[in-house]
Amino acid sequence: MQLNCQKMYVLRQAKSAEKILIKEGYEADIEIQHSNQELGPGSGIVLWTEGKSRVGGSSIGEPGKRAELVGQEAVEELLYHISRNAALDRYMGDHIIPYMALAGD
């Protein structure tokens, strides 16, 4: 029963994200992955774009947080980066610094 509830929660996250993306005019191909190595309760969703630049959005589920809200938060973050034509999302900014330093002038 517990596993089925977890799967349903994750499915609701994905469906919520997909519904919003489609409403905003984007294609959505969301793949659901499950791990048996979880460290605690909760779940997460990570979305990203494919194309000229890859930006992402994510959200973490936790006990008491509605699955639909988790999906919505991830989409809102993704759409924020898309709407600004961002080349990098907030997580990539600090990762690219060493490569910029190696590139030099």
The 8 nearest C-alpha neighbors of each residue, nearest first, counted from 0:
[[1, 3, 2, 4, 5, 6, 7, 8],
 [2, 0, 4, 3, 5, 6, 7, 8],
 [3, 1, 5, 4, 0, 6, 7, 8],
 [2, 4, 6, 0, 5, 1, 7, 8],
 [5, 3, 7, 1, 2, 6, 8, 0],
 [6, 4, 2, 8, 3, 7, 9, 1],
 [5, 7, 3, 9, 8, 4, 10, 2],
 [6, 8, 10, 4, 5, 9, 11, 3],
 [7, 9, 5, 11, 6, 10, 66, 4],
 [10, 8, 12, 6, 11, 7, 5, 13],
 [9, 11, 7, 13, 12, 8, 14, 6],
 [12, 10, 14, 8, 9, 13, 66, 15],
 [13, 11, 70, 66, 9, 67, 15, 10],
 [12, 14, 10, 16, 15, 11, 17, 70],
 [15, 13, 17, 11, 16, 12, 18, 10],
 [14, 16, 67, 18, 12, 70, 13, 17],
 [17, 15, 70, 13, 19, 14, 18, 71],
 [16, 18, 14, 20, 15, 19, 27, 13],
 [17, 19, 15, 21, 16, 20, 14, 22],
 [18, 20, 22, 16, 21, 17, 23, 15],
 [21, 19, 23, 17, 25, 22, 18, 16],
 [20, 22, 24, 25, 23, 18, 19, 26],
 [21, 23, 19, 20, 24, 18, 25, 17],
 [24, 22, 20, 21, 25, 19, 18, 78],
 [25, 23, 21, 22, 20, 26, 19, 27],
 [26, 24, 21, 20, 23, 27, 22, 19],
 [27, 25, 21, 28, 20, 24, 17, 23],
 [26, 28, 17, 29, 25, 20, 21, 16],
 [27, 29, 30, 26, 17, 46, 13, 31],
 [30, 28, 27, 31, 13, 17, 46, 14],
 [31, 29, 32, 28, 13, 27, 46, 10],
 [30, 32, 29, 33, 13, 10, 9, 44],
 [33, 31, 30, 34, 9, 29, 44, 6],
 [32, 34, 31, 35, 6, 9, 36, 37],
 [35, 33, 36, 37, 32, 38, 42, 31],
 [34, 36, 37, 33, 38, 32, 2, 39],
 [37, 35, 34, 38, 33, 39, 40, 42],
 [38, 36, 39, 35, 34, 40, 41, 42],
 [37, 39, 36, 40, 41, 35, 34, 42],
 [38, 40, 37, 41, 42, 36, 61, 62],
 [41, 39, 61, 62, 42, 38, 37, 60],
 [40, 42, 61, 60, 62, 39, 43, 59],
 [43, 41, 60, 59, 61, 40, 44, 9],
 [42, 44, 59, 60, 58, 45, 41, 57],
 [43, 45, 57, 58, 59, 46, 70, 73],
 [44, 46, 57, 56, 43, 73, 47, 58],
 [47, 45, 56, 55, 57, 44, 73, 77],
 [48, 46, 55, 54, 56, 53, 49, 45],
 [47, 49, 53, 54, 55, 50, 46, 52],
 [50, 48, 53, 47, 52, 51, 54, 55],
 [49, 51, 52, 53, 48, 54, 47, 86],
 [52, 50, 53, 49, 86, 48, 54, 84],
 [53, 51, 50, 86, 54, 49, 87, 48],
 [54, 52, 48, 49, 47, 50, 55, 51],
 [55, 53, 88, 47, 48, 87, 52, 80],
 [54, 56, 47, 77, 46, 88, 48, 53],
 [55, 57, 77, 76, 73, 46, 45, 74],
 [58, 56, 73, 45, 44, 46, 55, 76],
 [57, 59, 73, 69, 44, 43, 72, 60],
 [60, 58, 43, 42, 69, 44, 61, 57],
 [61, 59, 42, 41, 43, 69, 64, 58],
 [60, 62, 41, 64, 63, 59, 42, 40],
 [61, 63, 64, 41, 40, 60, 65, 42],
 [62, 64, 61, 65, 60, 66, 41, 40],
 [65, 63, 61, 62, 60, 66, 68, 69],
 [66, 64, 68, 67, 63, 69, 60, 8],
 [65, 67, 12, 69, 68, 11, 8, 64],
 [66, 68, 12, 15, 70, 69, 65, 11],
 [69, 67, 71, 66, 65, 70, 72, 64],
 [68, 70, 66, 72, 67, 71, 58, 60],
 [71, 69, 12, 16, 67, 73, 15, 68],
 [70, 72, 68, 74, 69, 73, 16, 75],
 [73, 71, 75, 69, 74, 70, 58, 68],
 [72, 74, 57, 56, 58, 76, 70, 71],
 [75, 73, 77, 71, 76, 72, 16, 78],
 [76, 74, 72, 78, 77, 73, 79, 71],
 [75, 77, 56, 79, 73, 74, 78, 72],
 [76, 78, 56, 74, 55, 79, 80, 75],
 [77, 79, 81, 75, 80, 76, 82, 74],
 [78, 80, 76, 82, 77, 81, 75, 83],
 [81, 79, 85, 83, 77, 78, 82, 84],
 [82, 80, 78, 84, 83, 79, 85, 77],
 [83, 81, 79, 80, 84, 78, 85, 77],
 [82, 84, 85, 80, 81, 79, 78, 86],
 [85, 83, 81, 82, 80, 86, 52, 79],
 [86, 84, 83, 80, 87, 81, 88, 54],
 [85, 87, 52, 84, 88, 54, 53, 80],
 [88, 86, 85, 91, 54, 92, 89, 53],
 [87, 89, 54, 91, 90, 55, 80, 92],
 [88, 90, 91, 92, 87, 93, 55, 54],
 [91, 89, 88, 92, 93, 94, 87, 55],
 [90, 92, 94, 88, 89, 93, 87, 95],
 [93, 91, 94, 90, 89, 95, 87, 88],
 [92, 94, 95, 96, 91, 90, 89, 97],
 [95, 93, 91, 92, 96, 97, 90, 98],
 [94, 96, 98, 93, 97, 92, 99, 91],
 [95, 97, 99, 98, 93, 94, 100, 92],
 [98, 96, 100, 99, 95, 101, 94, 93],
 [99, 97, 101, 100, 95, 96, 102, 94],
 [98, 100, 96, 102, 97, 101, 95, 103],
 [99, 101, 97, 98, 102, 103, 96, 104],
 [102, 100, 98, 99, 103, 97, 96, 104],
 [101, 103, 99, 100, 98, 104, 97, 96],
 [104, 102, 101, 100, 99, 98, 97, 96],
 [103, 102, 100, 99, 101, 98, 97, 96]]
